[in-house]
């Protein structure tokens, strides 16, 4: 069996990440999931969160906005609508988005779409966590 996991993170627009890695951690819909080489096959839905990749003891983070993870034979594929590498995330912009979403939720205004504001808040938190590499 392979010494590494081959990871590919794909959006509708492009391949965001592709490399051979040592460890993979994702935010599955029902909790965090860690995958090491030779893990049993798995398919799961992903929640909005941070995908953490460790290659040669160096961590990298990818903000993933939901999607699906498929893992088999040391090949992992993540299909997601949006994925952003930690080095590409504008932390100031993400902080502003978080503040706006929190303000909308605190306003208790009947015209505010609560689900949309919660979604915006979750995306902002994922971006901030990935950008700060806090996972």
C-alpha positions as CSV (number, residue, x, y, z in Angstrom):
1,X,0.0,0.0,0.0
2,X,1.0,3.6,-0.5
3,X,3.1,5.6,2.0
4,X,0.9,8.7,1.5
5,X,-2.6,9.8,0.9
6,X,-3.3,11.4,-2.5
7,X,-5.7,14.3,-1.8
8,X,-7.7,16.2,-4.4
9,X,-10.0,19.1,-3.4
10,X,-12.3,20.0,-6.3
11,X,-14.8,22.8,-6.8
12,X,-17.1,23.5,-9.8
13,X,-14.4,25.9,-11.1
14,X,-11.1,24.1,-10.5
15,X,-8.9,21.8,-8.5
16,X,-8.1,23.9,-5.4
17,X,-5.6,21.4,-3.9
18,X,-3.8,18.3,-5.1
19,X,-0.9,16.6,-3.4
20,X,0.4,13.6,-1.5
21,X,-0.1,14.1,2.2
22,X,0.3,12.2,5.5
23,X,-2.8,13.1,7.4
24,X,-6.3,14.5,6.7
25,X,-8.9,16.0,9.1
26,X,-12.3,17.1,7.9
27,X,-15.5,18.5,9.4
28,X,-18.0,15.8,8.6
29,X,-21.7,16.5,9.0
30,X,-21.6,14.5,12.2
31,X,-18.3,15.5,13.7
32,X,-14.5,15.8,13.0
33,X,-13.0,12.8,11.1
34,X,-9.3,12.0,10.9
35,X,-7.9,9.9,8.1
36,X,-4.4,8.3,8.0
37,X,-2.9,6.1,5.3
38,X,-4.6,2.8,4.9
39,X,-7.8,4.0,6.5
40,X,-10.9,1.9,5.6
41,X,-12.9,3.3,2.7
42,X,-15.4,6.0,3.7
43,X,-17.9,8.3,2.0
44,X,-19.4,11.1,4.1
45,X,-21.0,14.5,3.7
46,X,-19.0,17.5,4.9
47,X,-20.3,20.5,7.0
48,X,-18.9,24.0,6.6
49,X,-15.6,24.0,8.3
50,X,-11.9,23.5,8.1
51,X,-10.1,20.7,6.3
52,X,-6.7,20.2,7.8
53,X,-3.9,18.7,5.8
54,X,-0.5,17.5,7.3
55,X,2.3,17.0,4.9
56,X,5.8,16.2,6.3
57,X,4.7,17.5,9.7
58,X,3.6,20.8,8.3
59,X,-0.1,21.7,8.6
60,X,-2.2,23.5,6.0
61,X,-5.8,24.4,6.2
62,X,-8.5,24.7,3.6
63,X,-11.9,26.3,4.3
64,X,-14.4,24.0,2.8
65,X,-18.1,25.0,2.5
66,X,-19.7,21.6,2.8
67,X,-19.5,18.9,0.2
68,X,-18.6,15.2,0.0
69,X,-15.5,13.3,1.0
70,X,-14.6,10.0,-0.7
71,X,-11.7,7.9,0.6
72,X,-10.5,4.5,-0.7
73,X,-7.1,3.0,-1.5
74,X,-5.2,6.0,0.0
75,X,-6.9,8.4,-2.4
76,X,-9.1,11.1,-1.0
77,X,-11.4,13.3,-3.0
78,X,-13.3,16.3,-1.7
79,X,-16.1,17.7,-3.9
80,X,-17.3,21.1,-2.6
81,X,-18.9,24.3,-3.9
82,X,-16.3,26.5,-2.3
83,X,-12.8,25.8,-1.0
84,X,-10.1,28.4,0.0
85,X,-6.5,27.7,0.9
86,X,-5.3,29.3,4.2
87,X,-2.8,31.4,2.3
88,X,-5.6,32.8,0.0
89,X,-8.0,33.9,2.8
90,X,-8.4,37.6,3.5
91,X,-8.7,37.6,7.3
92,X,-9.8,41.2,7.5
93,X,-12.6,40.6,5.1
94,X,-13.6,37.4,6.9
95,X,-13.7,39.2,10.2
96,X,-16.0,41.9,8.7
97,X,-18.3,39.2,7.3
98,X,-18.5,37.6,10.7
99,X,-19.3,40.9,12.4
100,X,-22.0,41.6,9.8
101,X,-23.6,38.2,10.3
102,X,-23.5,38.5,14.1
103,X,-25.1,41.9,13.9
104,X,-27.9,40.6,11.7
105,X,-28.5,37.7,14.1
106,X,-28.5,40.0,17.2
107,X,-30.9,42.5,15.5
108,X,-34.0,40.2,16.0
109,X,-35.4,41.9,12.9
110,X,-38.3,40.0,11.4
111,X,-37.1,40.9,7.9
112,X,-33.7,39.2,8.4
113,X,-33.3,35.8,6.8
114,X,-32.0,34.0,9.9
115,X,-30.8,30.8,8.1
116,X,-28.9,32.9,5.6
117,X,-27.3,34.9,8.4
118,X,-26.3,31.7,10.2
119,X,-24.9,30.3,7.0
120,X,-22.8,33.5,6.4
121,X,-21.6,33.3,10.0
122,X,-20.5,29.7,9.6
123,X,-18.6,30.5,6.4
124,X,-16.9,33.4,8.0
125,X,-15.8,31.4,11.0
126,X,-14.5,28.6,8.8
127,X,-12.4,31.1,6.8
128,X,-11.1,32.7,10.0
129,X,-10.2,29.4,11.5
130,X,-8.5,28.2,8.3
131,X,-6.7,31.5,7.8
132,X,-5.4,31.5,11.4
133,X,-4.6,27.8,11.1
134,X,-6.4,27.2,14.4
135,X,-7.3,23.7,13.7
